[in-house]
Amino acid sequence: MADADTALATLAPESDAQGEVVDASTDTTVALKSNDTAVAPTKKRRRPARPQVDIATFKPGEIPQQTGTVWNIWYNKWSGGDREDKYISKHHAEGRCNVAKDSGYTKADRVPGSYFCLFFARGLCPHGHQCEYLHRLPTIHDLFNPNIDSFGRDKHSDYRDDMGGVGSFMRQNRTLYIGRIHVSDDIEEIVARHFAEWGQVERIRVLNSRGVAFVTYTNEANAQFAKEAMAHQSLDHNEILNVRWATVDPNPLAQARDKRRIEEQAAEAIRRALPAEYVAELEGKDPEARKRRKMESGFGLQGFEAPEEIWYNRGADAVNPVGRQGYEELEGMERAGFIEAPPPEEKGGILSGSTLAALKNYAQQTQSSSSVKVAEKVTGGGPLVAYGSDDDSD
């Protein structure tokens, strides 16, 4: 045991690449004591994101490399052309993202709702774990405003003429168009292998005669990430890919499939909004609830069953006992006087209950004032109280 203490004393804290101190004695202690008692393995820490390029090569304040035709002094950038222009930018991308090596936590992981790093997707972020944006792939839990993409850029009302750029907020587009593909015998497998790296792929279609492919992702954020990551990249050959947004598929089967997907998303949203008992009854997963509904919603009438808008209504007067849950307490407080109940609405006319109540109040006030005037006239208030005459001319 003395040798073990000497070995632990000679160990010194080590430092990782990011400057964080890692104590190596912890792992050694666990290894020495593993023979005596069983120790639960420690949870592996998430690694920090590493810089993709050397920050020393970037010169702050320098005009960036020309990517257009005109330098805009107001926005401090090039305009009139970008890296997606097939006539101007026909060169390979400067870098490529390697998710397995480059991804990790950054400062943005501490801020909910942070956007993804655009330069990380292009493989050119020099900040690493000091970056203010996320350095990982999008997931289904990353939700953004429909007017903004996953990188925090504003969308437009319509697509560009060349179907490039950020995209449109009028349509949820999850399909990418990939052009300039070097056609080979195993081109479908090559396209699937390269584009599946950026997220879950729903469907891939390759047109060998035209050298183009269409890749549809399950999540729109993954399609946005893949569009930036694969622009001007190469597959297994030396081609330069032309990645853009795909137009609407004119195939009726594809349109029916998209319509069915939207309906399924709406149904899922309704399932989350309704109680679990309602969902089980609607989907036929609870046969006892169906029998109970036939018995309770008939109101004693043979062959009658209350409609769905009545049976699934919620409130203190709901027919379904499940719909009354949570409203009994409010009803009791209302009866006790803690909550002032609104005046009942009188039905059967064109005037509302509040209007009828105001008219009744006005009628009562008018009647009381007229009775006072009649009393004054009968009593004849004033100095001539007992004045009278039997002469008709008076």
Stockholm file with secondary structure:
# STOCKHOLM 1.0

chainA/1-394         MADADTALATLAPESDAQGEVVDASTDTTVALKSNDTAVAPTKKRRRPARPQVDIATFKPGEIPQQTGTVWNIWYNKWSGGDREDKYISKHHAEGRCNVAKDSGYTKADRVPGSYFCLFFARGLCPHGHQCEYLHRLPTIHDLFNPNIDSFGRDKHSDYRDDMGGVGSFMRQNRTLYIGRIHVSDDIEEIVARHFAEWGQVERIRVLNSRGVAFVTYTNEANAQFAKEAMAHQSLDHNEILNVRWATVDPNPLAQARDKRRIEEQAAEAIRRALPAEYVAELEGKDPEARKRRKMESGFGLQGFEAPEEIWYNRGADAVNPVGRQGYEELEGMERAGFIEAPPPEEKGGILSGSTLAALKNYAQQTQSSSSVKVAEKVTGGGPLVAYGSDDDSD
#=GR chainA/1-394 SS CHHHHHHHHHCCCEECTTSCEECTHHHHHHHHHTTTSCCCCCCCCCCBCCCSSCGGGCCTTSCCCCCSSEEETTTTEEESCCTTCTTTCCSCCSCCCCHHHHCBBCGGGGSTTCCBCHHHHHTCCCCGGGCSSBBSCCCTTCCCCTTBCTTSCBCBSSCCTTSCSSCBTTSCCCEEEEESCCCCTTHHHHHHHHHGGGSCEEEEEEETTTTEEEEEESSHHHHHHHHHHHTTCCSSSSCCCEEEECCCCCCHHHHHHHHHHHHHHHHHHHHHHSCHHHHHHHTTCCHHHHHHHHHHTTTTCTTCCCCHHHHTCCSTTCSSGGGGTTTHHHHHHHHHTSSCCCCCCCCSSSSCHHHHHHHHHHHHHHHHHHHHHHHHHHHTCSSCSSCCCCCTTC
#=GC SS_cons         CHHHHHHHHHCCCEECTTSCEECTHHHHHHHHHTTTSCCCCCCCCCCBCCCSSCGGGCCTTSCCCCCSSEEETTTTEEESCCTTCTTTCCSCCSCCCCHHHHCBBCGGGGSTTCCBCHHHHHTCCCCGGGCSSBBSCCCTTCCCCTTBCTTSCBCBSSCCTTSCSSCBTTSCCCEEEEESCCCCTTHHHHHHHHHGGGSCEEEEEEETTTTEEEEEESSHHHHHHHHHHHTTCCSSSSCCCEEEECCCCCCHHHHHHHHHHHHHHHHHHHHHHSCHHHHHHHTTCCHHHHHHHHHHTTTTCTTCCCCHHHHTCCSTTCSSGGGGTTTHHHHHHHHHTSSCCCCCCCCSSSSCHHHHHHHHHHHHHHHHHHHHHHHHHHHTCSSCSSCCCCCTTC
//
